[in-house]
Amino acid sequence: MTANANARRAAVAGARSEGLVTKTLYVLRRWPLLPIFILLLVTVAATFAPLLARHDPLLGKLFNERIPPVWHAEGSTEFLLGTDPLGRDILSRIIFGAQVSLKLAGAVLAVGTVVGTLVGLIAGWYGGLADEILMRLAELNFAVPFVLVALASAVVFGSSFGLMVILLSIYSWAAFARQIRAETLRLKSADYVALARVAGASVPRMLYRHILPGVVNTVVVLMTLNIGQLILAEAGLSFLGVGIPGPTPAWGSMVADGRDYISENYWIALLPGLAIFFVVYAMNFVGDWLRDRWDPRLRQL
């Protein structure tokens, strides 16, 4: 009797644990918890950077140069992620670098999203000559090599945060314009748009009240996907020395600072590189998840 009772209790406990594992896996599949946690962590770090950073990211002492991270035997708890060749705390610079990256991405998206959405709406709605001109401009935007333009601009005007915002804004609107144009072409033939046209609604009203709400989901997905690309572009330019000028703690320039020491002091380049990797991964993952959630065709798969 006792053996049967014990067997039943074991079976119930096994079923409960199996159910808990199944529910956990379901939540992990349904919601991108890890990417959201990474983005929240980066946002909090960027917002409260002066409070979280233990050291001034711009000042260093040469006698503290290239101190290993805390997990090394020679490491110090004062510099948890070690120091760079100028003795500056890498953790503090990564935290302030998040602030720089998010400010840049926010400024560029504010311009690129508005301009690209307007261009896409106009091209898709009017078609004809306006569509041809605007789409050829978008294709020209894709054809011109961005790195070459950035290098030439940095030589002529000098590297600055404002120059990076302008260059990335110029190259970010075209992706929005092409996608929004395609969505507008699909939506303008819908019945509710035809009814609004018959009712005498003006073109601006139809675009604002009927077409724009239908492309908002696409705009949000494009924004999340473009944030990662913008951070990568800024990091690449900073690595080449034409991005955010020093001593501002940009992740790309931090990687460049450590390239000469990669064999001996790997943490100088690796740790900011990992910051870039995790943020870009999280943004791309969230963008794909939003696309899958908001697209009825993909949601049924």
Contacts in CASP RR format, 6 or more apart in sequence:
PFRMAT RR
TARGET T0000
AUTHOR 0000-0000-0000
METHOD contacts of the structure
MODEL  1
MTANANARRAAVAGARSEGLVTKTLYVLRRWPLLPIFILLLVTVAATFAP
LLARHDPLLGKLFNERIPPVWHAEGSTEFLLGTDPLGRDILSRIIFGAQV
SLKLAGAVLAVGTVVGTLVGLIAGWYGGLADEILMRLAELNFAVPFVLVA
LASAVVFGSSFGLMVILLSIYSWAAFARQIRAETLRLKSADYVALARVAG
ASVPRMLYRHILPGVVNTVVVLMTLNIGQLILAEAGLSFLGVGIPGPTPA
WGSMVADGRDYISENYWIALLPGLAIFFVVYAMNFVGDWLRDRWDPRLRQ
L
27 33 0 8 1.000
32 282 0 8 1.000
32 285 0 8 1.000
32 286 0 8 1.000
32 289 0 8 1.000
34 282 0 8 1.000
35 281 0 8 1.000
35 282 0 8 1.000
35 283 0 8 1.000
35 285 0 8 1.000
35 286 0 8 1.000
35 289 0 8 1.000
36 282 0 8 1.000
36 286 0 8 1.000
38 278 0 8 1.000
38 279 0 8 1.000
38 281 0 8 1.000
38 282 0 8 1.000
39 279 0 8 1.000
39 282 0 8 1.000
39 283 0 8 1.000
39 286 0 8 1.000
42 98 0 8 1.000
42 102 0 8 1.000
42 279 0 8 1.000
42 282 0 8 1.000
43 102 0 8 1.000
44 52 0 8 1.000
45 52 0 8 1.000
45 95 0 8 1.000
45 98 0 8 1.000
45 99 0 8 1.000
46 95 0 8 1.000
46 97 0 8 1.000
46 98 0 8 1.000
46 99 0 8 1.000
46 101 0 8 1.000
46 102 0 8 1.000
46 103 0 8 1.000
47 99 0 8 1.000
49 95 0 8 1.000
49 96 0 8 1.000
49 97 0 8 1.000
49 98 0 8 1.000
49 99 0 8 1.000
52 95 0 8 1.000
53 89 0 8 1.000
53 91 0 8 1.000
53 92 0 8 1.000
53 95 0 8 1.000
53 96 0 8 1.000
54 78 0 8 1.000
54 89 0 8 1.000
54 91 0 8 1.000
54 92 0 8 1.000
55 79 0 8 1.000
55 88 0 8 1.000
55 89 0 8 1.000
55 92 0 8 1.000
56 92 0 8 1.000
57 88 0 8 1.000
57 89 0 8 1.000
57 92 0 8 1.000
57 93 0 8 1.000
57 95 0 8 1.000
57 96 0 8 1.000
57 97 0 8 1.000
57 249 0 8 1.000
58 88 0 8 1.000
58 247 0 8 1.000
58 248 0 8 1.000
58 249 0 8 1.000
59 88 0 8 1.000
60 83 0 8 1.000
60 86 0 8 1.000
60 87 0 8 1.000
60 88 0 8 1.000
60 89 0 8 1.000
61 87 0 8 1.000
62 86 0 8 1.000
62 87 0 8 1.000
64 79 0 8 1.000
64 83 0 8 1.000
64 87 0 8 1.000
65 83 0 8 1.000
65 84 0 8 1.000
65 85 0 8 1.000
65 86 0 8 1.000
65 87 0 8 1.000
66 82 0 8 1.000
66 83 0 8 1.000
66 84 0 8 1.000
66 85 0 8 1.000
66 87 0 8 1.000
66 261 0 8 1.000
66 265 0 8 1.000
66 268 0 8 1.000
67 74 0 8 1.000
67 75 0 8 1.000
67 76 0 8 1.000
67 79 0 8 1.000
67 82 0 8 1.000
67 83 0 8 1.000
67 87 0 8 1.000
68 74 0 8 1.000
68 75 0 8 1.000
68 82 0 8 1.000
68 265 0 8 1.000
68 267 0 8 1.000
69 75 0 8 1.000
69 79 0 8 1.000
69 80 0 8 1.000
69 81 0 8 1.000
69 82 0 8 1.000
69 267 0 8 1.000
69 271 0 8 1.000
70 76 0 8 1.000
70 77 0 8 1.000
70 79 0 8 1.000
70 80 0 8 1.000
70 81 0 8 1.000
70 82 0 8 1.000
75 82 0 8 1.000
76 82 0 8 1.000
79 89 0 8 1.000
79 90 0 8 1.000
79 91 0 8 1.000
80 91 0 8 1.000
81 89 0 8 1.000
81 90 0 8 1.000
81 91 0 8 1.000
81 94 0 8 1.000
81 267 0 8 1.000
81 271 0 8 1.000
82 89 0 8 1.000
82 90 0 8 1.000
82 91 0 8 1.000
82 267 0 8 1.000
83 89 0 8 1.000
83 90 0 8 1.000
84 90 0 8 1.000
84 93 0 8 1.000
84 254 0 8 1.000
84 257 0 8 1.000
84 258 0 8 1.000
84 268 0 8 1.000
85 257 0 8 1.000
85 258 0 8 1.000
85 261 0 8 1.000
85 268 0 8 1.000
90 254 0 8 1.000
90 267 0 8 1.000
90 268 0 8 1.000
90 271 0 8 1.000
90 272 0 8 1.000
92 249 0 8 1.000
93 249 0 8 1.000
93 254 0 8 1.000
93 272 0 8 1.000
94 249 0 8 1.000
94 251 0 8 1.000
94 254 0 8 1.000
94 271 0 8 1.000
94 272 0 8 1.000
94 275 0 8 1.000
96 249 0 8 1.000
97 249 0 8 1.000
97 250 0 8 1.000
97 251 0 8 1.000
97 254 0 8 1.000
98 275 0 8 1.000
98 279 0 8 1.000
100 161 0 8 1.000
100 244 0 8 1.000
100 248 0 8 1.000
100 249 0 8 1.000
100 250 0 8 1.000
100 251 0 8 1.000
101 231 0 8 1.000
101 234 0 8 1.000
101 235 0 8 1.000
101 250 0 8 1.000
101 251 0 8 1.000
101 279 0 8 1.000
103 161 0 8 1.000
104 161 0 8 1.000
104 164 0 8 1.000
104 165 0 8 1.000
104 168 0 8 1.000
104 230 0 8 1.000
104 231 0 8 1.000
104 234 0 8 1.000
104 244 0 8 1.000
105 227 0 8 1.000
105 228 0 8 1.000
105 230 0 8 1.000
105 231 0 8 1.000
105 234 0 8 1.000
106 227 0 8 1.000
107 165 0 8 1.000
107 169 0 8 1.000
108 165 0 8 1.000
108 168 0 8 1.000
108 169 0 8 1.000
108 172 0 8 1.000
108 230 0 8 1.000
109 172 0 8 1.000
109 223 0 8 1.000
109 226 0 8 1.000
109 227 0 8 1.000
109 230 0 8 1.000
111 165 0 8 1.000
111 169 0 8 1.000
111 172 0 8 1.000
111 173 0 8 1.000
112 169 0 8 1.000
112 172 0 8 1.000
112 173 0 8 1.000
112 176 0 8 1.000
113 173 0 8 1.000
113 176 0 8 1.000
113 219 0 8 1.000
113 222 0 8 1.000
113 223 0 8 1.000
115 169 0 8 1.000
115 173 0 8 1.000
115 176 0 8 1.000
115 177 0 8 1.000
116 173 0 8 1.000
116 174 0 8 1.000
116 176 0 8 1.000
116 177 0 8 1.000
116 180 0 8 1.000
117 176 0 8 1.000
117 177 0 8 1.000
117 180 0 8 1.000
117 212 0 8 1.000
117 215 0 8 1.000
117 219 0 8 1.000
119 134 0 8 1.000
119 138 0 8 1.000
119 173 0 8 1.000
119 176 0 8 1.000
119 177 0 8 1.000
119 180 0 8 1.000
119 181 0 8 1.000
120 134 0 8 1.000
120 176 0 8 1.000
120 177 0 8 1.000
120 178 0 8 1.000
120 180 0 8 1.000
120 181 0 8 1.000
120 184 0 8 1.000
121 180 0 8 1.000
121 181 0 8 1.000
121 184 0 8 1.000
121 207 0 8 1.000
121 211 0 8 1.000
121 212 0 8 1.000
121 215 0 8 1.000
122 130 0 8 1.000
122 134 0 8 1.000
123 130 0 8 1.000
123 131 0 8 1.000
123 134 0 8 1.000
123 135 0 8 1.000
123 177 0 8 1.000
123 181 0 8 1.000
123 184 0 8 1.000
124 131 0 8 1.000
124 181 0 8 1.000
124 184 0 8 1.000
124 185 0 8 1.000
124 188 0 8 1.000
125 184 0 8 1.000
125 188 0 8 1.000
125 203 0 8 1.000
125 207 0 8 1.000
125 211 0 8 1.000
131 181 0 8 1.000
134 177 0 8 1.000
134 181 0 8 1.000
135 177 0 8 1.000
135 178 0 8 1.000
135 181 0 8 1.000
137 174 0 8 1.000
138 173 0 8 1.000
138 174 0 8 1.000
138 177 0 8 1.000
138 178 0 8 1.000
139 174 0 8 1.000
141 170 0 8 1.000
141 171 0 8 1.000
141 173 0 8 1.000
141 174 0 8 1.000
142 174 0 8 1.000
146 167 0 8 1.000
146 171 0 8 1.000
146 233 0 8 1.000
147 237 0 8 1.000
147 240 0 8 1.000
149 167 0 8 1.000
150 167 0 8 1.000
150 237 0 8 1.000
150 242 0 8 1.000
150 243 0 8 1.000
151 240 0 8 1.000
151 242 0 8 1.000
153 163 0 8 1.000
153 167 0 8 1.000
153 242 0 8 1.000
154 163 0 8 1.000
154 241 0 8 1.000
154 242 0 8 1.000
154 243 0 8 1.000
157 163 0 8 1.000
158 245 0 8 1.000
159 241 0 8 1.000
159 242 0 8 1.000
159 243 0 8 1.000
159 244 0 8 1.000
159 245 0 8 1.000
160 245 0 8 1.000
161 244 0 8 1.000
161 248 0 8 1.000
163 243 0 8 1.000
164 234 0 8 1.000
164 237 0 8 1.000
164 243 0 8 1.000
164 244 0 8 1.000
168 230 0 8 1.000
168 233 0 8 1.000
168 234 0 8 1.000
172 226 0 8 1.000
172 230 0 8 1.000
175 222 0 8 1.000
175 226 0 8 1.000
176 219 0 8 1.000
176 222 0 8 1.000
179 218 0 8 1.000
179 222 0 8 1.000
180 215 0 8 1.000
180 218 0 8 1.000
180 219 0 8 1.000
183 214 0 8 1.000
183 215 0 8 1.000
183 218 0 8 1.000
184 211 0 8 1.000
184 215 0 8 1.000
187 193 0 8 1.000
187 210 0 8 1.000
187 211 0 8 1.000
187 214 0 8 1.000
187 215 0 8 1.000
188 211 0 8 1.000
190 210 0 8 1.000
192 210 0 8 1.000
193 206 0 8 1.000
193 210 0 8 1.000
193 211 0 8 1.000
196 205 0 8 1.000
196 206 0 8 1.000
196 209 0 8 1.000
196 210 0 8 1.000
197 206 0 8 1.000
201 209 0 8 1.000
201 210 0 8 1.000
217 290 0 8 1.000
217 294 0 8 1.000
220 290 0 8 1.000
221 287 0 8 1.000
221 290 0 8 1.000
221 291 0 8 1.000
221 294 0 8 1.000
224 283 0 8 1.000
224 284 0 8 1.000
224 286 0 8 1.000
224 287 0 8 1.000
224 290 0 8 1.000
225 283 0 8 1.000
225 284 0 8 1.000
225 287 0 8 1.000
225 288 0 8 1.000
227 283 0 8 1.000
228 279 0 8 1.000
228 280 0 8 1.000
228 283 0 8 1.000
228 284 0 8 1.000
229 280 0 8 1.000
231 251 0 8 1.000
231 276 0 8 1.000
231 279 0 8 1.000
231 280 0 8 1.000
231 283 0 8 1.000
232 276 0 8 1.000
232 280 0 8 1.000
234 243 0 8 1.000
234 244 0 8 1.000
234 250 0 8 1.000
234 252 0 8 1.000
235 250 0 8 1.000
235 251 0 8 1.000
235 252 0 8 1.000
235 255 0 8 1.000
235 273 0 8 1.000
235 276 0 8 1.000
236 243 0 8 1.000
236 252 0 8 1.000
237 243 0 8 1.000
238 244 0 8 1.000
238 250 0 8 1.000
238 251 0 8 1.000
238 252 0 8 1.000
238 253 0 8 1.000
238 255 0 8 1.000
238 256 0 8 1.000
239 252 0 8 1.000
239 253 0 8 1.000
239 255 0 8 1.000
239 256 0 8 1.000
240 256 0 8 1.000
241 253 0 8 1.000
241 256 0 8 1.000
243 250 0 8 1.000
243 253 0 8 1.000
244 250 0 8 1.000
244 253 0 8 1.000
246 253 0 8 1.000
251 272 0 8 1.000
251 273 0 8 1.000
251 275 0 8 1.000
251 276 0 8 1.000
252 272 0 8 1.000
252 273 0 8 1.000
252 276 0 8 1.000
254 268 0 8 1.000
254 269 0 8 1.000
254 272 0 8 1.000
254 273 0 8 1.000
255 269 0 8 1.000
255 272 0 8 1.000
255 273 0 8 1.000
255 276 0 8 1.000
256 269 0 8 1.000
257 268 0 8 1.000
257 269 0 8 1.000
258 265 0 8 1.000
258 268 0 8 1.000
258 269 0 8 1.000
259 269 0 8 1.000
261 268 0 8 1.000
261 269 0 8 1.000
262 268 0 8 1.000
262 269 0 8 1.000
262 270 0 8 1.000
291 298 0 8 1.000
292 298 0 8 1.000
292 299 0 8 1.000
293 299 0 8 1.000
END
